Amino acid sequence: MLVDKFVIHGKKDIYIEKLNDNYVLYDPIALEYHNINEIGANILYYLSQNLSLPMIVQTLQESYEVDYEECKAAVLEFLEEIPIRYIIYHNLIQTDIYLELPPFLGGK
């Protein structure tokens, strides 16, 4: 990913910025910070661009040597566990990724 700073527009805006080797998520309303690694930042950036789950996985596969199912599982695990999921849920709905997360779990 070539972007060192971006915003995810959702329930409220979340700002992501690269600081040294990590990325920091900043919620200016709750005044909360969360650190994530580059892969997590990539996932959030692609989500901010409204990429579907298959496109996010395919794009990550171009940068990292990982098979499709393993990559998909890692992306979903990240999105399930990220503390700001409730804020980015609008993005997850727009891209239908929410259907792969609890409580829906692949219920297309």
Secondary structure, 3 states (H helix, E strand, C coil): CCCCEEEECCCCCEEEEEECCEEEEEECCCCEEEEECHHHHHHHHHHHCCCCHHHHHHHHHHHCCCCHHHHHHHHHHHHHHCCCCCCCHHHHHHCCHHHHCCCCCCCC
